[in-house]
Amino acid sequence: MFLRKISLVWYNIFAFVFGAISGVMVEYFLGDNKDIFNDIIAVVSPFGTLLVAMLKTIVIPIIFFSLVSGTSSLPLKKFGKLGIKVICFYMITSLMATIFGIIVASWFSPSVSGVSNEVSPLLAQVESIKASGGENVNPIVSMVLGAFVNPFQALAESKFLSIIVFAILFGLASRAVMENAKSIESESVAKMLQVFDGINKGVFKMVGWFLYYFPIGIFSLAFVNFASYGVGLVNSYAEIAGCVILGILLMLFFVYPAIIFVVCRENPYKIMLKIREPIITAFATRSSAATLPISLRCAEQNLKIRSEVSSFSLSLGATVNMDGVCLHLPVFVILAASMFGIDISMYQMFLVVLSVVFASIGVGGVPGGSIFLLFMVLDVLHLSPEQTSTIVALALGINPLLDMFETACNVAGDNVGNYVVAKTSNMLDSYS
C-alpha cells in the first residue's frame, strides 16, 4: 500500500539517481576491464533503448493530431494572437540564452590542455560531417526548404518541422472552413476533427500505459550515460562542461523562475516543481521530441493548461525552442578565440548572437543538429579549416554529456513558455 501512494515522479527521480550512481561506480571499478564493462552495458542498455523507442512510436501521432486539434479549436483571430505570443517567447528566451552563454564563457574563459590528444580520435568524424555538407550548410535556408515537404514523407521520416508546418496549416484551413463555409462543409470538417481528437485521446491513453515502464527505462539510460560518458568527459573537459552546465543550471533555477515571477506574479518554484517530470525525462532520454508526450500530459494534469494551447505551444517548442543549444554554442566560440588568440569585435559578437538565435530555429531540420550549426557560428571568426576541425572535434567529444543538460533546458523552456502564454491568455482551467 505504501509503495502505491508514492508518486511516479519520485520513482523516476530515484531511478535516475540510482542509475547515475551505479553507472559511475561501474565505470570506476570495472572501467579498465573492457570485456566485463561492455557486457554490463550490453545487458542494461536495451531497457533504455526500449523506453526511447516506445516514446518515439507515439511522438509523430501526438505532434500531428495535437497540432491539428489545437489550431482548429481556436478562432483564427485568437489563434493569431496566441501564436505571436508563443513565437515571441521562444525568440526572447533563445536570445537570453545566447547572451547568457557569452557572459558565462567570457567570465570563465574555458580552455583545454592537451588538445591534440583529446581531439585526434574524433577528427575522422569531423571529416565525415564536412563530406555530408556540414561546413557549407546554411541552416536558415535548410529550415525554410525543410518546412515544406510531402507530408506523408515527413511523417514516415520523422521530419518534425515539416510535420508541424503542415499540421498547423491544415488545422487553420479546417478552422477557416468551419467559420466561413456552408453548413454541410462545416459539419463534415467538424466530424473529421472529432475523429482526430479521438485518435489523440487514444494515443494519450498509450502514454499512460508507458509511464509504468519509465523507472526501468530511466535507470537504464542514466546508468549507460554516466558509465559511458559522465566521469571521463567531466575530467577531460571540465572547464567547457562547467561553463555550459553552470549556464544551464542558472537558466533552470533563476532565469525561467524570474520570467514566471515577473510575468505571472506567482511563486515560480511551485511551477518549476510541477514540470520536473518532463525535465527529468528530457535529461535521461536526451530527446525533446521523445519527451513531448510527457510535457503534454504534465501541462494538462499538473498545470491545468487547456489542450488547445499546449498542443500548439509544446509541439512547436520541441522543434524551434533550443535554449540549451543557444547557450552552449557561444561557449565554443569563446573557447576558439581563447585557444587561437583571436580578439572578437563587437560586430562579430553581434553576428554570433544573430546566427545562433535564428539558426537554432531550424536545428531539428538540419542533419547533424547543433554540430552543423557550430560550423556556421565558427565561420564568424574566420578560422582555418584545421582550427574549425579542432573545435568541432572537441564539441563531438563532450556532446553526450552536455546533450543531457541542453535537452533538459530546452524542455524546461518549452514548458515555462507554455505556462506563461496560457496564464497571460486566460487559458488555464479554473480548477486546480
N, C-alpha and C positions, 0 to 999 in steps of 0.2 A: 504493500500500500504506500509506503513512504517513497519508494522509487517512482511510483506513478505520479506523485504530487510535484516532483521536480520538473521544471520547465525543460523542454527540449533544447532551448538555447544553452542552458548550463551543461547539458550533456555534450553539446558541440564544443563549448569552451574547454571543458575538461578533456575531451578527445584531442583537441588541438594542442593544448599544453602538454598532455601526456605523450602525444606523438612527437612533439618537438624535442622534449627531454629525452625520450627513448632514442630518437634519431641521433642526437648529439652524443649520447653515451655509446651507441653502437659505432659511430664514426671514430670516437676517441679510443675505444678499447679494441675494435676489430678493423679499423681503417687500413692497417698495414697488411692484414691478411685478406687479400683481394678475393680469394675464392669464397671464403665464408661470407664476407661482406656482400659480394654480388649475389650470393644465394639468398641471403636475407632480404635484400632489396627486391629480388625477383619474386619472392613469396608475398611480400607486403604490397608491392606496387600495384598489382591488378585490382585490389579493393578500391584504391583511389581512382584508378583509371575508369572503373565501372561507375563510380559516382559522377564523374565528369561526363561520361557517355550517356548516363541516364538523363542528366540535365540537358545535354545537347539535343536529345531526341525531342524535347518539348520546347526548346528555345524558339525555333523558327515558327511553329504554330502560335506560340504566345505573342511574339512580336507582330506577326501579320494580323491575326484576328483581334488582338487587343487594340492595335492602332486603328484598324477599320472601325471597330465598335466605338472607340473613344472619339475619333474625329467625326463620325457620323451622328453621334449623340448630342453634340452641341450645335446651337445655331451658328451659322457661318460668321456673323459679326462677333459673337462671343469667342468663338474658336480663334479668330484672328488676334484678339487681344491676349488670349491665353498663350498662343504660340509665340507672340513677340516677347512676352514675359519670360517664357522658358528659354528662348534663344539668347535673350539679353543676359539672363542669369548665368548661363553656361559660358558665354563670352567673357563676362566680367570676372568670374572665378578662374577661368583659364589665364586671363591677363594677370590677375593677382598671383596665381601660382608661378607664372613665368618670372615676374618681378621678384617674388619671394625666393625663387631658386637662384637668381642672380645675386641677391643680397646675401644669402647664406653662403654661397660659394665664394663670393668676394671676401666675406668676413673670415672664412676658414682657409681659403686658398689651398685647395687639395692638391696633392702631388703623389706620385707613385715612384718608389725606388725600384731599381732592377727591372726597368720596363721591358728590356729585350727578353728576359727570361719569362716574364708574365704573358707577353702577347704572342710570342713566336708560335705556340701551338694553334693559335686562332687565326693567323694571317691567311691560311688557306680558305677559311670560311669567309673572310672579307673579300678575297678574290672571287669567290663563288657569288657573293651578293652583287659585286660590281658587274660580273658577267651577265647577271639577270636583269641589269638595268638600274641597280640601286643608286649608282653615283649620279646618273643623269636624270633620274625621275623627277618630275615636277608634281609634288603632292596635290597642289591645288587643281591642276588640270586633270590629274587622275581622279580626284574626288568628284569633279563635275561630270566627267565622262562615265565614271563608275556608278553614278547615281541613276543613270538611265540604261538599264539592261533588261533584256527579255525577262519578265517576272518569273516565268517558270524555270528559266535557267538560274536566276538569282536564288529562288527557293531551293533548287536542287544543290547549288554550290555554296549555300550559306553566305551569300553576299549581303551583309546586313544593311549597308547604306542603301543599296538598290531596293531591298525589301521595304525599308522604312519609307523611302520616297514614293514607291508605288502604292503602299498601303495608305499613306496619308492622302495622296491624290484620289485614290479610289473611294476612301471614306468621305472626303469633301465632295466629290462628284455625286455620291449617293445621297448626301445631305441636300445638295442643290436640287436633285431630282425630287426629293420629298417635299422641299419647300416651294418649288415653282411649277412642278408638273401637274398633269391631270390626276384625278383621284386613283384611277386604275394603275397608272405607272407608279404612283406614290405607294400604293398598297403592296405592289409586287416587290418594290425595293425594301419596304419595311419588313416583309416576310423573309427576304433574303438575309437582312441584318439580324433578324431574330434567330435564324439558323446559325449565323456567325457567333452571336452571343452565346448560344447554347454550346457550340463547339468550344468556345473559350472557357466556359464553366467546367466542361468535361476535362479539359487539359489541366485546369487548376485542381481538380479532384486528384488527378495523377500526381501533381506536385505534393499534395497532402500525403499520398502513399509513399512517395520517395523520401519524404522527410525522416521517416523512421530509420532509413539506412544511413542518414547523414553522419552520425557519430563514427560509424565504422569507416566510411569514406574519408572523413576529415582526419581521423587518426592516421590513416594510410598516407594521405597527401602530405601531412605535416612531417611524418616520420621520414618519408623519402626525400622531401625538400631539404630538411635540416641535415639528414645523414649524407646526402649527396653534395650539397652546396653550402649550407649555412656557415659552419665554423671555418672551413677553409677559405671561403670568399671573404669573410669578415677579416681574417688575419692578413690576407693578401692585399685587400683593397680597403683598408679600414677608413682612410680619410674620405675617399669617394663615397663609400657606403654611409659613413657618418653624416656627411653633408646632406645627402638625399633623404636618408631616414629621418634626420632631425627636422628637415623642412616639412616632410610629410606628417610627422607627429605634431608639429606646430599647426599645420593646416587642420588636422583632425581635432585637436584639443583646444585651439584658440581661434583660428580664423573662421571656420564653419560655425562654431558656437557664437562668435561675435556677430556674424551675419544674422543668425536666428534671433539673437537678443535685440539687435538694432532694428530689424525689420518687423519681427513678430511680437516684440515686447513680452517675452516669457522666458522662463528658465531654460536655457539652451541644452543643458546637460541631461535634462529629462528626455528631450527629443533624441539626443545622441544615444542615450541608453536604449531607446525604443528601436533604433536602427542598427543595433550591434550585430544582429544575426546576419544580415546581408554583408556587413563589413567583414565579419569573421569568415564567412563563406568565400568572399572575394579573395581574402588573404590566402586561404587554403587552396582554392582552385586556380588562382591566377587568371581568372577569366571574368570580365564584366558581363559578357553575354550569358555565360553559364549561371551567373548569379541573378540574372534578371527575374526568373520566376520567384525567387526568394524576396527580392525587393518589392515586387508587385504584391505578394502576399503580406509582407510587412506593412506596406502602405495602407492596405485595406483593413487589416486586423489591429495593428498597433497604433497607427496614426489616424485612422478613420478618414482617409482621403478618398474622395469619390473616384470610381474606376475610370471615368472619362478623362480625368486629369492625369492619373498615374499611368494609364495605358499609353498616353502620348508622351508625357514628360520622361518617364523612366526608359521607355523603348528608344526614344531619341537620344537620351543621355548615354545609353550603352554604346553608341557609336560616335557621337560628336563631343562628348564631355570627357576630356582626358587630362584632368588637372595633375595627376601624378606624372604623366609624360611631360607636360609643360614645365613641371618643377625640375625634373631630372636632366632634361636636355641642356639647359643653361649651365649646369654644373660641369658638363663635359666641355662646353665652350670655354669656361674659365680655366679648367684643367689644361686644355690645349694651349691657351695663351700663356699659362704659367710654365708649362713644360718647354715651349718653343720660344719663350722670350718675346711675346707679341703684346704690344700695347693696344688695347681695344678702345677705339674712339667712341664718342657718344653716338655718332651716326651708325657705326657698326652695331653698337648695343641696341639701338632702336630697331635696326634690321633683324637682329636676333629675336627680339621680343615679337615683332610683327610676324616673322616667318614661323616661329614656334606656335603662336596662338592660332593662326589661320591654317597651318599645315596639320595641326593636331585634329582639326575637324574631320579630315579625311583619312586619319590613320587606319580606320577599320577597312577602308577600301584600297589600301596600298599594300601589296605583298611585302612581307618583312616587317610591317608595323613601324615602331619607333626607330629601328636601325636605319631604315630608309630615310626617315626624317633627319636623322643625325648627319647623314651625308650632306643634305641640303643646308642645315644650320651651320655646319663647319665650313661650308663654302664661303660664308660671310668673312671668315678670317683669311681667305686666300692661301690655305695650306697647300703644301706639296702633296702629291698622291701618297708618298710614303708616310708623311705626318698624319694625313687623314686616316690611312690604314691602321696606324698605331693606336689612335684614339678609338676608332670603331672596334678594333680587336679588344681593347680594354672594356668597352661597353658590352661586347659579347660575353666576355668572361664573367662579368658581375651581374649580367642581366637576370639570371634565375633568382638571385636573392632580391634585387631591387624590384623585380616584377611583382612580387607578393605585396610589397608596401605600396607600389604605384597603383595596383588594381584596387586595393582597399581604399586608397584616396579617391580614385575615380568613382567608385560605387558610393562612398560617403557623400561626395559632391552631388551625385545623381539624386540621392535620397533627400539631402538637405534642400536642394533646389526644388524637388517635387513638393516638399512640405511648405516651403516659403511661398511658392506660386499658389498652392492650394489655399493657404492661410490668407494671403492678400487678395485672393479672388473669391473668398467666401465659398469655397468648395470643400469644406470639411463637414462631415456628418455631425449632427447635433449631439448624438450620444457619445460617451467616452468610455 
